[in-house]
């Protein structure tokens, strides 16, 4: 007999699997549309992805028993941000009286933990094609085809930059300190990896499109020296320890996050919702991309859990509440990230001194700095 599903989740990345586990915990029957697993939980050696996950995301994943081990989730206790003319901001976990400002997590390791948890959850069935359900949640990422099928307009504003990601080895222990540089036309970040005593960092380097081909084709030593020069380090101070990956940067937002299922695609009264990058994408300089997606599914699961007993999970009122709640916060963060990126990419000669002065003033701002820090941590 065919299983009857309450929710069908299209997309089995971190966001989709997290939502499946949250809904299964509420005894909802979930179909997770995912490709067949290879059977190996070992992350690919050439996968250089790493994400900064804030306290809210850490608590969410820990509650599902999916938080990676210490070697794959490095707590950041200090963060230093540098401007291009002497501006700087220092964030400290000690000042916030917390264990970490954020955690730098190997995404393949996190995906493996989530996949294992999904495999042991009887309320979740992994399927190779969409199934009929009262609610369909689209977690397919920026290139979602389902979103197009549902007639959603995905407004995209491309940035004139491409992100380059890689792993680098430092000459000494990173001391759990993340660093970010706002350089003319560029943003570069070092994210600490491999635990508290590690000496490896994940590089995320936003560069103009016309520089990408050269940087990606440089020999490993030359590339590492180019990164070192941008960070104010001597030649030979860094070693490239991985392949390089790159992707164009953009800000995107769906005009609608929820709606009724097309009659040909679902049963009467069924609804759909978007979550994660299928609904929005922001500049990575704030390190909030995956946090926003996990915030989406946490909010959706909470709203469905708190619904009146007589309401279906497909109730339009519930889904509109989810859409309003998430759009408000994401719009503000997207605007802030976009404005900061434009400020440091502006060619006017008068702006560098002003923006670096502003960074120094913000560093001394006390309550404002604390509020922004806790907001980024998901605690405000």
C-alpha positions as CSV (number, residue, x, y, z in Angstrom):
1,X,0.0,0.0,0.0
2,X,1.3,3.4,-1.0
3,X,2.5,5.6,2.0
4,X,0.3,8.7,2.5
5,X,2.5,11.7,3.2
6,X,1.8,15.0,5.1
7,X,4.8,16.8,3.6
8,X,7.0,16.3,0.5
9,X,10.4,18.0,0.6
10,X,12.0,18.5,-2.7
11,X,15.8,18.9,-2.2
12,X,17.9,16.9,0.2
13,X,20.8,19.2,1.1
14,X,21.4,20.5,4.6
15,X,18.2,22.6,4.6
16,X,15.9,19.9,3.2
17,X,17.3,17.1,5.5
18,X,17.0,19.4,8.6
19,X,13.4,20.2,7.8
20,X,12.6,16.5,7.3
21,X,14.0,15.6,10.7
22,X,12.2,18.5,12.4
23,X,8.9,17.5,10.9
24,X,9.4,13.8,11.6
25,X,10.0,14.7,15.3
26,X,6.4,16.1,15.2
27,X,5.1,12.7,13.9
28,X,4.5,14.0,10.4
29,X,5.0,11.6,7.5
30,X,7.6,13.0,5.2
31,X,8.7,12.2,1.7
32,X,12.2,13.4,1.0
33,X,13.1,13.6,-2.7
34,X,16.7,12.7,-2.8
35,X,19.1,10.8,-5.1
36,X,20.2,7.4,-3.9
37,X,23.0,7.4,-1.4
38,X,26.3,5.9,-2.3
39,X,26.5,4.2,1.1
40,X,29.6,6.1,2.1
41,X,29.5,8.7,5.0
42,X,33.0,9.9,4.3
43,X,33.1,13.4,2.9
44,X,34.8,13.7,-0.5
45,X,38.5,14.8,-0.1
46,X,38.2,17.5,-2.7
47,X,35.1,19.2,-1.3
48,X,36.3,22.6,0.1
49,X,33.0,23.9,1.3
50,X,32.7,25.3,4.9
51,X,30.0,27.4,6.4
52,X,29.8,29.7,9.4
53,X,27.0,28.5,11.6
54,X,25.7,30.7,14.4
55,X,24.5,29.8,17.8
56,X,20.9,29.4,16.7
57,X,21.9,26.9,14.0
58,X,24.2,25.1,16.3
59,X,21.5,24.6,18.9
60,X,19.0,23.5,16.2
61,X,21.4,20.8,14.7
62,X,22.5,19.7,18.2
63,X,18.8,19.1,19.1
64,X,18.6,16.7,16.2
65,X,21.9,15.0,17.2
66,X,23.4,16.0,13.9
67,X,26.2,18.3,15.1
68,X,29.6,17.2,13.7
69,X,32.5,16.3,15.9
70,X,35.1,18.8,17.1
71,X,37.4,18.3,14.2
72,X,34.7,19.3,11.7
73,X,33.1,22.1,13.7
74,X,35.6,24.7,14.9
75,X,34.4,27.3,17.4
76,X,35.4,30.9,16.5
77,X,36.3,32.8,19.7
78,X,37.6,36.0,18.0
79,X,36.8,37.7,14.7
80,X,38.9,40.5,13.3
81,X,37.6,42.6,10.4
82,X,40.0,45.0,8.6
83,X,39.3,47.9,6.3
84,X,41.4,49.1,3.4
85,X,42.8,52.2,5.2
86,X,43.3,51.3,8.8
87,X,39.7,50.6,9.9
88,X,39.2,47.5,12.0
89,X,36.5,45.8,14.2
90,X,37.2,43.2,16.8
91,X,34.4,40.8,17.9
92,X,35.0,38.5,21.0
93,X,33.1,35.6,22.3
94,X,34.4,36.5,25.8
95,X,32.8,39.9,25.5
96,X,29.5,38.2,24.7
97,X,30.0,35.7,27.5
98,X,29.4,32.8,25.1
99,X,31.4,29.8,24.0
100,X,31.8,30.9,20.4
101,X,30.8,33.7,18.0
102,X,30.2,31.1,15.3
103,X,31.3,27.7,14.3
104,X,33.1,26.9,11.0
105,X,31.7,23.6,9.8
106,X,32.8,21.2,7.1
107,X,29.6,20.9,5.0
108,X,30.3,17.4,3.8
109,X,30.7,16.2,7.4
110,X,27.4,17.9,8.4
111,X,25.6,16.4,5.4
112,X,26.9,12.9,6.4
113,X,25.5,13.3,9.9
114,X,22.2,14.5,8.6
115,X,21.9,11.6,6.1
116,X,22.6,9.1,8.8
117,X,19.9,10.6,11.0
118,X,17.4,10.6,8.1
119,X,18.2,6.9,7.5
120,X,17.2,6.0,11.0
121,X,14.0,8.0,11.1
122,X,11.0,5.8,10.2
123,X,8.7,8.9,9.6
124,X,10.9,9.8,6.6
125,X,10.9,8.0,3.3
126,X,13.6,8.9,0.8
127,X,12.1,8.8,-2.7
128,X,13.5,9.5,-6.2
129,X,10.6,11.6,-7.4
130,X,8.0,13.9,-5.9
131,X,5.0,12.4,-4.0
132,X,1.5,13.7,-3.4
133,X,1.3,15.4,0.0
134,X,-0.7,18.2,1.7
135,X,2.4,20.4,1.7
136,X,5.3,20.5,-0.6
137,X,8.4,22.4,0.6
138,X,11.0,23.3,-2.1
139,X,14.6,23.2,-0.8
140,X,16.3,22.8,-4.1
141,X,18.6,25.8,-4.0
142,X,19.0,28.8,-6.3
143,X,18.6,26.8,-9.5
144,X,15.3,25.2,-8.4
145,X,13.2,23.9,-11.3
146,X,10.1,23.3,-9.1
147,X,10.1,27.0,-8.3
148,X,9.8,27.8,-12.0
149,X,7.1,25.2,-12.4
150,X,5.0,26.9,-9.7
151,X,5.3,30.2,-11.5
152,X,7.4,32.0,-8.9
153,X,9.5,35.0,-10.1
154,X,13.0,34.7,-8.7
155,X,14.5,38.2,-8.9
156,X,18.3,38.0,-9.2
157,X,20.8,40.9,-9.0
158,X,24.3,39.7,-10.0
159,X,27.3,41.2,-8.3
160,X,30.4,42.0,-10.4
161,X,32.3,39.4,-8.4
162,X,33.1,35.7,-8.2
163,X,33.8,33.8,-5.0
164,X,36.9,31.6,-4.9
165,X,37.1,29.0,-2.2
166,X,40.0,26.8,-1.1
167,X,41.8,25.4,2.0
168,X,45.1,27.0,3.2
169,X,47.7,25.9,5.7
170,X,49.0,28.5,8.1
171,X,52.5,28.6,9.6
172,X,51.0,28.5,13.1
173,X,47.8,27.6,15.0
174,X,44.9,29.8,14.0
175,X,43.9,30.3,17.7
176,X,40.2,30.0,16.7
177,X,40.3,33.5,15.1
178,X,38.4,34.3,11.9
179,X,39.7,37.2,9.8
180,X,38.1,39.2,7.1
181,X,39.6,41.9,4.9
182,X,37.7,44.5,2.9
183,X,40.1,45.4,0.1
184,X,39.5,47.7,-2.9
185,X,37.1,45.7,-5.1
186,X,37.6,42.5,-3.0
187,X,36.5,40.8,0.2
188,X,38.6,38.0,1.7
189,X,38.0,35.8,4.7
190,X,40.0,33.2,6.6
191,X,37.8,30.8,8.5
192,X,39.6,28.5,11.1
193,X,39.3,24.7,10.6
194,X,40.2,21.4,12.1
195,X,39.4,22.2,15.7
196,X,40.9,24.5,18.3
197,X,44.5,23.5,17.7
198,X,44.2,23.5,13.9
199,X,46.4,25.5,11.5
200,X,44.2,25.2,8.5
201,X,41.7,27.8,7.2
202,X,38.9,28.0,4.6
203,X,39.5,30.8,2.2
204,X,36.5,32.6,0.7
205,X,37.7,35.4,-1.6
206,X,35.4,37.6,-3.5
207,X,37.2,39.0,-6.6
208,X,36.1,40.8,-9.8
209,X,35.1,38.5,-12.6
210,X,38.0,39.5,-14.8
211,X,40.6,38.2,-12.2
212,X,39.0,34.8,-11.8
213,X,40.6,33.0,-14.8
214,X,44.1,34.0,-13.8
215,X,43.7,33.2,-10.1
216,X,42.2,29.8,-10.8
217,X,45.0,28.9,-13.2
218,X,47.9,30.0,-11.1
219,X,50.3,27.3,-9.8
220,X,49.5,26.4,-6.1
221,X,52.5,28.3,-4.7
222,X,51.8,31.4,-6.7
223,X,48.2,31.4,-5.7
224,X,49.0,31.0,-2.0
225,X,51.5,33.9,-2.3
226,X,48.8,36.1,-4.0
227,X,46.5,35.4,-1.1
228,X,49.3,36.1,1.4
229,X,50.0,39.4,-0.2
230,X,46.3,40.4,0.0
231,X,46.4,39.5,3.7
232,X,49.6,41.4,4.4
233,X,51.7,38.3,4.9
234,X,55.1,37.5,3.4
235,X,55.5,35.2,0.4
236,X,55.7,31.6,1.5
237,X,53.6,32.1,4.6
238,X,50.7,30.1,3.3
239,X,50.3,26.8,1.5
240,X,47.4,25.7,-0.7
241,X,46.1,22.4,0.6
242,X,43.1,21.7,-1.6
243,X,41.6,22.3,-5.1
244,X,40.0,25.6,-5.8
245,X,36.3,26.2,-6.4
246,X,34.5,29.3,-7.7
247,X,31.0,30.5,-8.3
248,X,29.4,33.9,-9.3
249,X,27.9,36.0,-6.6
250,X,24.3,37.3,-6.6
251,X,21.5,38.6,-4.5
252,X,18.2,36.8,-5.2
253,X,14.7,36.8,-3.7
254,X,11.5,35.0,-4.7
255,X,8.5,37.3,-5.0
256,X,6.2,34.6,-3.4
257,X,7.3,32.0,-0.8
258,X,4.0,30.1,-0.5
259,X,0.9,29.3,-2.6
260,X,-1.6,26.7,-3.6
261,X,-0.3,23.6,-5.5
262,X,-1.2,23.6,-9.2
263,X,-4.1,21.3,-9.8
264,X,-2.0,19.1,-12.0
265,X,0.8,18.8,-9.5
266,X,-1.0,17.9,-6.2
267,X,-4.2,16.9,-4.6
268,X,-7.0,19.4,-3.9
269,X,-6.2,21.8,-1.1
270,X,-2.5,21.1,-1.2
271,X,0.0,24.0,-0.8
272,X,3.7,24.7,-1.4
273,X,6.4,26.7,0.3
274,X,10.0,27.7,-0.4
275,X,12.9,27.6,2.0
276,X,16.6,28.2,1.9
277,X,18.3,29.4,-1.3
278,X,15.2,28.5,-3.3
279,X,13.6,31.5,-1.6
280,X,16.6,33.9,-1.2
281,X,20.4,34.4,-1.6
282,X,22.6,37.0,0.0
283,X,26.2,38.1,-0.4
284,X,28.5,35.7,1.6
285,X,30.4,38.5,3.3
286,X,28.1,38.3,6.3
287,X,28.5,34.5,6.5
288,X,24.7,34.1,7.0
289,X,23.6,32.0,3.9
290,X,23.1,28.6,5.5
291,X,22.0,30.2,8.8
292,X,19.1,31.9,7.0
293,X,18.1,28.6,5.4
294,X,18.1,26.8,8.7
295,X,16.2,29.7,10.2
296,X,13.5,29.2,7.5
297,X,13.0,25.5,8.3
298,X,13.1,26.1,12.1
299,X,10.4,28.8,11.7
300,X,8.2,26.6,9.4
301,X,8.5,23.6,11.7
302,X,7.6,25.7,14.7
303,X,4.6,27.3,13.0
304,X,3.3,23.9,12.0
305,X,3.9,22.4,15.4
306,X,1.9,25.2,17.1
307,X,-1.0,25.1,14.7
308,X,-4.6,24.5,16.0
309,X,-5.4,20.8,15.9
310,X,-8.0,21.2,13.2
311,X,-5.7,23.1,10.8
312,X,-3.9,21.2,8.0
313,X,-0.2,21.6,7.4
314,X,-1.3,23.1,4.1
315,X,-3.4,25.9,5.7
316,X,-2.7,29.1,3.7
317,X,-2.9,31.2,6.9
318,X,-0.1,29.3,8.5
319,X,2.1,29.5,5.4
320,X,1.5,33.2,5.1
321,X,2.6,33.6,8.7
322,X,5.8,31.8,7.9
323,X,6.4,33.9,4.8
324,X,5.9,37.2,6.6
325,X,8.1,36.3,9.5
326,X,11.0,35.2,7.4
327,X,10.8,37.8,4.7
328,X,11.1,40.7,7.2
329,X,14.4,39.6,8.7
330,X,16.0,38.4,5.5
331,X,15.1,41.6,3.7
332,X,17.0,43.6,6.4
333,X,20.0,41.4,6.3
334,X,20.1,41.4,2.5
335,X,20.0,45.2,2.4
336,X,22.8,45.5,5.0
337,X,25.0,43.0,3.1
338,X,24.3,44.7,-0.2
339,X,25.0,48.1,1.2
340,X,28.3,47.1,2.8
341,X,29.4,45.4,-0.4
342,X,28.6,48.5,-2.5
343,X,30.3,50.8,0.1
344,X,33.7,48.9,-0.2
345,X,33.4,48.5,-4.0
346,X,32.8,52.2,-4.6
347,X,35.5,53.9,-6.6
348,X,35.1,57.4,-5.1
349,X,38.4,58.6,-3.5
350,X,36.6,60.3,-0.6
351,X,34.9,57.1,0.6
352,X,37.8,55.0,1.9
353,X,38.7,57.3,4.7
354,X,35.1,57.8,5.7
355,X,34.2,54.1,5.7
356,X,37.3,53.1,7.6
357,X,36.5,55.9,10.2
358,X,33.1,54.4,10.4
359,X,34.5,50.9,11.1
360,X,36.6,52.3,14.0
361,X,33.6,54.2,15.4
362,X,31.5,51.1,15.2
363,X,34.2,49.1,17.1
364,X,33.9,51.6,20.0
365,X,30.1,51.8,19.8
366,X,29.4,49.5,22.8
367,X,25.6,48.6,22.9
368,X,25.2,48.9,19.1
369,X,28.2,46.6,18.5
370,X,26.9,44.1,21.1
371,X,23.4,44.1,19.5
372,X,24.8,43.5,16.0
373,X,27.0,40.7,17.3
374,X,24.1,39.0,19.0
375,X,22.0,39.5,15.9
376,X,24.6,37.7,13.8
377,X,24.7,34.9,16.4
378,X,21.0,34.4,16.1
379,X,20.4,35.5,19.7
380,X,19.0,39.0,19.3
